């Protein structure tokens, strides 16, 4: 199977599973990825998502052997049917994403940048390799990368195709945090567990507000915050959080 999925400790664990191909994407994997994200979004048991890859790489982007296969999908179909639906699901799924990242290139790195929280092992690297084969970044690379690190830096990385180490990615605010290779799995999983134990309805509403902040003027964003805060204030988790604070105990959130 090119992708593995299970629910563990209220976390949807999605594992890209083509280690011999550095988890490069083929149609089977892309569609399974979409299905797994849908399952996470529709299953109330899932309160966080952890996405990683088996082997040495998180994802090397599109498997080019599929592109040149005369019986395979053409390039436009790959972008519109495989990668774009993955990105839109990542940004709309109600669960918060904690991505376990080893290394990435081309679309693989850009998929990672769409997650809510991206962490990397210190041996990981990121590269926008599209220019090396005469393509432009897809999978929302031209959308998220300049917003994370600025237009000038993003332009240079996209055009020159420089490899970025995990430490450099953290310094330029491309990713959240770097862990040593030895502590990476435990530390990244701990982040997912922390998210799953939190008031995930409020986190999902925060995600919605962040998504819309990309295009809203200030007054519209304030109105949106008003609307979403009222919704959060009607939740079980808000009442539980207040009661736990008053009673000086640890809250037990349920994500509703």
N, C-alpha and C positions, 0 to 999 in steps of 0.2 A: 504494500500500500504506500502511495506517495505522500500521504498525510495521515497522522494519527490524532485521534480526538478522544478525550475522556473527561469526566467531571470528577474532580478530586478536591475534597475540603472546600466545597462551594466555589471552586475555581474551574473554569473551562480551560483545559490544557490542550493547546493546539501545537502539534509538533510537525514541522516540515520534515519529510522522511525520504529524501533522496541523497544520502550522505556521499555516495560515490560520484554524484554530479553537483556537489556543493549546494544541494537543495534548490537547484535551478528549477524554474517553474515550467511545467507542461500543462496542457488543458486539464488533464485528470486532477492534478494538484490544485489548480486554480478553482475549479468547480467545487472540489471538496473543501477548500478553504472558505469559500462563500457559504456552503452549507453549514459548516461548523460555526461560523459567525452568526448565522440565522438561528441555529440551535441555542447558542448562548443568549441571544436576544429574546428568545421565546420561552426559555426555561427559567422559572423563578428560582430554581435551585442555584443557578449560576449567578454569583455576585461579583466576580472579577474574572478577567481573562489573562492567561499567561501564554505567550506565543514565543516559540523558540524553534531551533532547528537541530536535527541530529548531526553529529559529526563535527567537523572543523568550521563550518560556515552556517550562518543563519540562513542566507539566501543569496545566490549569485545572480539573481534576476532571471530573465527569460532564458530558457534552454534554446540556444540558437539552432540546434539541429532540428527542432520542430519548425522553426521559421523557414528554413531552406527545404524542408520536406515538401515535395510537390503535392502530396496528399494531405498536408497539414493546413492549419488555419493561416490566413494571410495576416500580415503585420497589423493592419487596422482592426481586424477581428480580435486579435490577441489583446490589443489595448482596450477596445470597447467592451469585450465580453469577458475578459479574464481579469485585467488589473483594475480598471475603473470601478467595477462592482465591488472589488475587495476594499478599495479605498473608501467608497461611500458607506459601506457597511461598517468599517472601522470607526469612522467619524460619527455614525448615527447609533451604533449599538449602545444599549443602555448600560452595559457592564463596563467598568473601567479596565483599560488594558495595561498590563505590565509586560513589556517585551524583553525576553532574554535574548541578547544579541551577541554573537561571536564575531562575525565579520559579514560584510555585505558589499555588493557592487551593483551598478546599474539599478534596475527596478527594485532589487532586494533592499538596498539602503533606503530608497524612497518609501517603500512599504513601512519600514521601521519608523521613519520620521513621522508617519501619520498616527502612531500610537500616542496615548496619553502620557505614558512614562516609558522612556527608553533607557535601559542600562546596558553596559557592555563589560566584557572581560578585558583586562588590560592588553591582551594580545590581539584584540579585535582591530579591524580597520574598516574604513568606509571609503568608497570611491564612486564618483559620478563618471562612469566609463562610456557613456553614450557617444561622446564626441569622437572616441577612438574608432567607432564603426560607422560614423556618419549619421547618427541619430540625435534627437533631442531628448532630454529627460521626460519621462512620463510618470505615471503613478503619483501625480501631484508633486513631483520634485520641484517644478518651477513655482509651485504655490507655497509649500511649507518651508523649503530651504531658505529662501530670502527672508521669510518672516522670522526664522529662528536665528540666523546669523548675519543678516543684513544683505543688501543687494550687491555691494561691491565684492564681498567675500564669496557669496553664492555664485556670482558671475564667473569669478576666477576658477572656482572648483568645477563648475559645469563645463567651462570652455577648455581648461587645461587638463582636466581629469586627474588632478593630484590625489594621491592616496593620503587619507587623514587617519592618524592613529586614534585610538580610543581616548587617550589623554588630551590630544588636540581637540577632538570632538567635544569633550566636556568643557574645555577652556573656552571654546567659541560658542557655547550654549546650544550645540547641535543635539546633545543628549543630556540626560539628567545626572548620571553618576557612573563612575568606573569602579569595578572591584577587581581584586587580584584573581587570576585564573582559579586558584585554589578555593576561594571563598565565593566565587561568582554564583554557582547554582543555588547554594543555601541562601545567600543574601538577596538574590533576585526573587526567589520563591517567597522569602519573608515579606517582600514588598507586596506581592500578590495576596498573601494571607492577610496582611494589614488592611489592604483595600477591601477584601471580602468581609472583614469584621466591622467595617465602618458604615455610616448611614448612606448606603449606596444610592438611594433615591436622590438625596441632596447632591451627591457626587455627579450623578447623571444630569441633574438640572444645572449644575455648575458647568459641565461639559457642553450642554446646550447653549449656555450663555457665552462661553468662550468661542464656540463655533460661530455664533451670530455676531460677535464683536468684530470679526474680520471686515464686516461691511456696514455695520450700524453706525450712524452718527451718535454723539454722546447722548442727546436727549432720548433717542430711541432705545439706546442700551439701558438707560436708567429706567425707562418704562418696562423693558423686558425684565430687569432685575426685580422690579416691584411685583410683576406678575409671578415670576418664578419663586420669589421669596414667600409670597402668600401661599403658593402651592406647597412649598417645603414646610411652612408653618402649620399646615393642616395634616401633616404626616404623623404616623405612629412614631417614627424615629425622633422627630422633634420633641414630642411629648416625653418620650423615654429619656432623651438626652437631658432635658430640663429636670425631670424627676430624679435621675441618677445624680445630677450635679447637686441638687438640694439635699439628697439623702447620702451624699458623699460615698457613692459606690460606682463601680464600673458599669456603663450602660450596656445593654444587650440589644443592639440594633437588628432590625429584620429587613431593611431595605424597602420599607413601605410606609 
